[in-house]
């Protein structure tokens, strides 16, 4: 059975009989194994993902693929740590990152939240730049880089800009990518922040496989104080209609109140993850 582990998340591991503990931060890093290959989606805000990996017996130096989901530093902040500890992984990211950076305008303060561009220069040979296409990376792993905007994007995106070729604009999140892991009994979407929206990301996954999507792992960017309960009901109703088998494993940028609402509307189909959370895929 293939495994998935949340290496770093905003939520801490609960007290347990094994007295296990994991570091937490505002960031996300997800590890999984498939087809005897080792994968990492994002590196969190700092090098804490690597410390948590060690605590779980995961050797970061043996990761075969690192996928950078989007150009925000709470997902790329540990990239230097990864590069210092891993010399073999292929690093996948969107070609839109090459000529853009990302900006937060929260609290009316302008802050560059893009990745460390010096790393792109110093380790240029390690990076594979993907166009906006859905592509099969291995027999059971798809990279989803063509995510539509059929449904409204999360409202919390309003505070986020990108600077593309020297010009500021609302971030369309063309640089966001997700993964689809296929199998005989399960098809799992992994999407770190889902700035393009969960419905759009699921639509991208459904465009490349005919079988039902059975699991979604990642943040939803449905932050507290933006979407109303009616908005969330609309989203969950479409999930039930279009993806009735789906189980949602979520955390990071999914708000605490939103989590409660999701659990009410998707009864028995929502699990909150945390640093150190494990599941099979």
N, C-alpha and C positions, 0 to 999 in steps of 0.2 A: 504493500500500500504506500503510495506517495504521500509525503507530508508537507505541511505548510506551517510556518511559525512567524508570528509577529515579533520581530526583533526589538523594535522601538515604537512606542505609541505614547499618547498623552496620558493614558489611564494606567495606573499601577496594577501589578499582580496582587491579588488578594492574599492575605495570610493563609498559609497552607501547612499541611502536616509535614511536608518535606523541608519546610523553612526556606523555600526558594525565594529569591528576590531578584528583581530586574530594575535597571535604571529606566527612568521615564523622562520625556522631554516633549515639547511641542514639535513633533516631527513623526515621520513614519518610515519604516523599513521592513520589508517583507521578504522572507526566505522561503524557498520551496525546492523540492526535488522532483524531477520528472525525467523518465527515460534514462536513468542513471546520470543525468546532468544536474548540476547545482546552479540555482538561479537566485538572484537578488533583485528586488524591485525597490530602488531608492536607498538612500543612506542616512535618512533622518537629518536632524539639525546639526549633529556633531559626530564625533567618533564613538558615541555611546553604543551604537548598534554593534560595533565590533566587540566591545566588552560583554554585551548581552549574548552575543553569539558564542563567545568563549564559555560563558556560564552554562550554555545549552549544549556544549560539546560540538559546536559547528566551527569548522576551520575556514575562515574567510579566504585564506590563500588558495583554497581549492574551488572557489566559485568559478563556474564556466562562463556565465553570462550576467552582466549587470545591466538593467534597464532603468534609465532615468525617465520618470513618467512626465515630468514637466519642469520648467525652469524656475522653481522656487526654492529658496535656501533651506526650508524646513524638510526638504526631500533630497537636497544635494550637499548639505553642509558637511557630511562625512565622506565626501568623495575623495579628498586628499588622503584620509586615513585608509580608505579602501585601496587606492593606488599604491600607497606605501607598503601595503600588506599583501597585495595580489598582483602578480606580474603576467597572468595568462588570460584573464577574462576578456571577452569581447564586450565593449560598452556601447549600448544602443541608445540613441536619442534622436529627437526630431531635428530635421534639417532647418526648421524655423528658428532654432536656438542660435544658429550661426550668426545671424544678423540682427538679433534682438536681445533685449534684456527686459526684466519685469520689475514693476514698481508698485509698491503699496502706498495708498493714500489714506489709510486708516487714521482717524483722529486729525485729519487735515495735515498730516505730516508726510512729506515725500521721502520714501526710503527705497533704495535699490535692493531688491530681494532676489536677484538673479544669482546664478552659480558663479564661482570663482573662475573667471575667464583665463587666468594665467595657467590653470590646469589644462585647459583645452590646447594651449600652445605647447606646454612642456611634455604632454603625453599624447600628442596629436595622433600617433599611430594606433592608439588604443581605441579610438572612437569610430563607430559606424553611424553615418548620418542617414536617417530614413526619410523619404518623401511621404506625403500624405496618402499613403496606400496601406491597405491591410495585407500583411504578408506572412506567409507561413515560415517561421524560423527553423522549426524542427517538426518531426512527424506529429507531435501533439501540442505544440505551442505556437500560437498566432500572436503577432504584434498588430494591434489595432491602432493605426495612425490616421485613419479616415473616419472620424467620428462625426456624424451629422449634427445639425442644429434643428432637427424637426420639432423638438419640444423646447420650452423655455429653459434657459440656463439658470443656475442657482442665483438668487438675488444678491447674495453676499459677494458675488463677483464685481458688484458696482464699485467697490473700493480698490479694484485692481486694474492697473494699466500695463501696457507693454510699450516699449520704445523700439520701433522697428525701423531700421535704416534712418535713425536720427529723429523720428517723429513719434510723439506720444499719442496714444489712442486707447480707448477701452480694449481690454485684452480679449481677443476672440478665442483664445486658447487653442489656436491651431498647433501649438507646440505640445499639446497634451497627447499622450499615448497610453494605452492600456494593454493588458494581455488576456488571452483566452487560452485556457488549458482544456483540451478535449480528452475524452476517455470513453470506454464502452458504456459506463453507467452514469457518468457525470461530465458536465461541461461547466467550468468555473471561470468567471470573469474576475480579474484582479485589476483594480483601478484605484490608485493611491488617494487622490483628492476629488476626482470626478467633477472638475470645474465645468465640463461639458454637460453635466447632468446625467443621472443614473439611467433615465429612459433612453437618452441618445446613445449612451455607451452600450446598453443592452441591445439597441437596434444595430449598432455596428457589429456586435458579436453574432447576432442572428443572421446577419447578411452573409456570413462565411460558413455557418453550420446549419443543418436542417433540424438536428435534434434539439430538444429543449435545453435552455440554460438552467442549470440546477442550483448554482451558487454564485453569489457576488461577494467579493471580499474587498473592503476598502472604505475610505471615507466617502461621504456623499456631498460634502460642502453645503449641507442643509444646516446652517448655523442658527442658533437660537436668536429670535428677534427679527427674522427676515420673512420667510414663508409663514403664512397663517396655517392653522390646522386644516382649513378647507383646502389650501394649496397642497398640503401633504397628503390629504385624503385623495385628491385628484391623482397625485403621483402613485400612491399605493394601489388605487383602483386599477390603474393601467398596468401595474406590475402583476396584479392578480389576474387580470384579463389576458395579458400577453405572455406572462411567464408564471403560470400557476404553481410550478414545482419549485420556484426559486426560494432559497434560504439566503437571507442577508446577514453577513458578518460585517459589522461596521464599528467604527471608532474614529479617532483622530479629529477630523473637522465636522463630524456629526455632533450637533449640540446635545446636551443632556436632556433638555425638555423634548427636543426632536426625537431622541432615542425613545423616550416614554411614549410619544405619540405613534412612532413607527411600530412599536411593540403592540400597541392597542389596535392599530389598523391591520397589521400583518401578524395576527395572533399565532404564536408558535413558530414563526418564520424569521425571527430576528434574534441575533446573538451579538452582544457587545464584546468586542475584543479588547486586548490590553497587552502591554509588554510581556512577552513570554507565552501568549496564547498559542495553542497548537490545535490543528485539525488535519483531517485527511482530505486529499483531493483526488 
